[in-house]
Amino acid sequence: MNQNHPPYWRPDIHADRRPALLARGRVKAALRRWFEARDFVEVEAAILQLSPGNETHLHGFATTLIDDAGASHPYYLHTSPEFAAKKLLAAGERRIFDFARVFRNRERTALHHPEFTMLEWYRAGEPYEALMQDCAALLAEAARATGATSLRWRGAEVDPFAEPERLTLADAFARHAGIDLMATLAADGATDRAALAAQATGAGIRLASDDSWSDIFSRVLSEKIEPHLGRGRATILCEYPICEAALARPKPGDPRVAERFELFACGVELANAFGELTDPAEQRRRFEADMDEKQRIYGERYPIDEDFLAALGAMPQASGIALGFDRLVMVCTDARRIEDVLWTPVAQPGRGEA
């Protein structure tokens, strides 16, 4: 048993948790109605996949499939339904959504859990700005479903009915860290580590000698920028550097940045959206680069789903987004940690139930 948190199955503990859990159900029902009213089709992506995803810092759970001949094959629990969903777009679906149970290893904090629910939806033939409007609408729907007049987490508050702020990464780095981010990006999107390191050091960020441009970028983002996002109203942080948007297409007119945004409320990242990349060759190049980096950092790499790359070539232009459903319920119910809004949290290793 977790020494810090009594088991969720104790009647007194469950009684305290139950209001937030019931609120979770109301939010899911409300969002499902919202999507269905707009001609979205609910789909269910298979959890077992040939690849868990190919982003450097995402870690999958490995398992083994044994076929009817007794042969063993490596499989993974998906970290996102993205690959499967895009195959459905290639098959002809236009508007889809999935309340997907997903799995990520090496992640357990107040905001992270090894198994969680990701609400993912796609709009074929529609710009990624449409997803920004979706986010604003869904925040309001979730608040109404729970009776919340504000979203809260760790003392921060957001009006869920206010129009979200739109902020580019370049403006965020300048405003909150005094860093000229675009000066560290070449016209083709190549990065200048020395230039970013010098500015980050000047902003008071401690660096390691082997930190890459991406490492420095992430450190500035987490230390100087994210704590200020989603205060008073939600923030849509957009136009990420192209090297920080593994599955997104370049922004028309500026190949240094991508059609990617993240939604923040109360300093918490709630969603990650892309104008989807549909170039299989470019996607393969990015996957291989990310797997090389994973090998360098963690000593492991994941296979590339060749079927996904084949489907990508047949996929229409589309926009897609993944929203952390549990986190949304957290900020609607003023929960302290993600386990507070999960019916049955994953057991802590060696401690019985969470």
Protein Blocks (a to p, Z undefined) as FASTA:
>chain_A
ZZkbccfklmklmmmmmmmmmmmmmmmmmmmmmmmmnopacddddfbdfbebjcfklccd
ddddddfkopacdddddfbfklmmmmmmmnopabdcdddddddehiacfkbcfbdcdddd
ddehiafklmmmmmmmmmmmmmmmnopabdceehiacdfkbccddddfklmmmmmnopaf
klmpcfkopacfklmmmmmmmnopacdfklcfklmmmmmmmmmmmmmgoghiacddehia
fklomkbccdehiakbccdddddeehiafbdcddddfbfklmmmmmmmmmmmmmmmnopa
cdddfklmmmmmmpccdddddddfklmmmmmnopabfklmgfbacddehilpZZ
